[in-house]
Amino acid sequence: MTECKEDFCGLKLPLEPFWMNRSGIPHGGLNGSLIETVMGYAGCYKGDAEVPWFTITLNLNISLLAQSRGDMLFSEAHRVGGGRRIFC
């Protein structure tokens, strides 16, 4: 985790050989897991790590536009709207 505050989270993940698909690029499921994780933290973190706030993903659609390069994946999420229980 690079940063986590209310309505924002940043994560980074070092790429290892076991994360790669047969083409030698990160598996799409890894991208999806990283995206879902960072979005959940951005929406649920309320300033106190000792007081958890729980959520579930209602819907997640991912379109992969290009392959990743390098040895690290970075992901950032900003909570931009929503209410008390559902956010985006």
KETILO-930685 format. One line per field, with one value per residue (C-alpha): y negated, z, x negated; residue in three letters. Coordinates in steps of 0.001 Angstrom, whole numbers, plus 500000, padded with zeros to 6 digits. Last residue first. Layout:
BEGIN
c2: c(Y,...)
c3: c(Z,...)
c1: c(X,...)
residuo: c(Ala,...)
//
This chain:
BEGIN
c2: c(495286,495710,497733,497888,494332,492648,492387,490291,489909,492376,492152,495212,495781,498840,499551,502796,503392,505156,503340,503451,504168,505146,502797,501902,504312,503671,504344,504579,504798,504926,505081,505333,505930,503597,503550,500691,501744,499687,500367,498864,495489,492799,493926,496437,498066,496450,496093,499488,501200,499496,500602,504208,504366,502952,505294,508312,507352,506802,510188,511762,510368,512427,510312,510701,513570,514872,518020,515908,514119,513828,516841,515065,512201,508673,506308,504959,501327,499853,496360,495521,492506,491538,491302,492049,494855,494456,496698,500000)
c3: c(493106,496319,497808,501572,502881,499557,496283,494751,493574,495671,494246,493234,492448,491020,490305,488864,489157,487040,483755,481080,481316,478235,476579,476649,479269,479674,483198,484388,488107,489673,493230,494917,498623,501513,505111,507312,509821,512934,513854,510565,511613,508955,507288,504752,502953,499536,498697,500276,498147,494970,495655,496158,493093,490841,492209,491837,488276,487257,488718,486865,483622,484115,484127,480908,479895,477114,479150,481955,484571,488320,489097,487503,490009,489502,492445,493430,494140,495848,496149,498051,498181,499638,503230,503304,502107,500529,498960,500000)
c1: c(518435,520363,523181,523734,523522,524079,522310,519630,516064,514080,510587,508597,504946,503194,499549,498175,494426,491785,492132,494797,498515,500480,502913,506620,507969,511677,512886,516481,517205,520667,521982,518589,518891,518201,517032,515852,513217,512462,508816,507580,508962,509289,512530,511228,514127,514393,510714,509984,512625,511413,507822,508907,511147,508429,505751,508013,508956,505334,504409,507318,505928,502740,499595,497594,495296,497540,498244,499729,497668,498325,496065,493085,493275,494557,494208,497628,498358,501380,502839,505997,508285,511699,510391,506705,504499,501094,498460,500000)
residuo: c(Cys,Phe,Ile,Arg,Arg,Gly,Gly,Gly,Val,Arg,His,Ala,Glu,Ser,Phe,Leu,Met,Asp,Gly,Arg,Ser,Gln,Ala,Leu,Leu,Ser,Ile,Asn,Leu,Asn,Leu,Thr,Ile,Thr,Phe,Trp,Pro,Val,Glu,Ala,Asp,Gly,Lys,Tyr,Cys,Gly,Ala,Tyr,Gly,Met,Val,Thr,Glu,Ile,Leu,Ser,Gly,Asn,Leu,Gly,Gly,His,Pro,Ile,Gly,Ser,Arg,Asn,Met,Trp,Phe,Pro,Glu,Leu,Pro,Leu,Lys,Leu,Gly,Cys,Phe,Asp,Glu,Lys,Cys,Glu,Thr,Met)
//
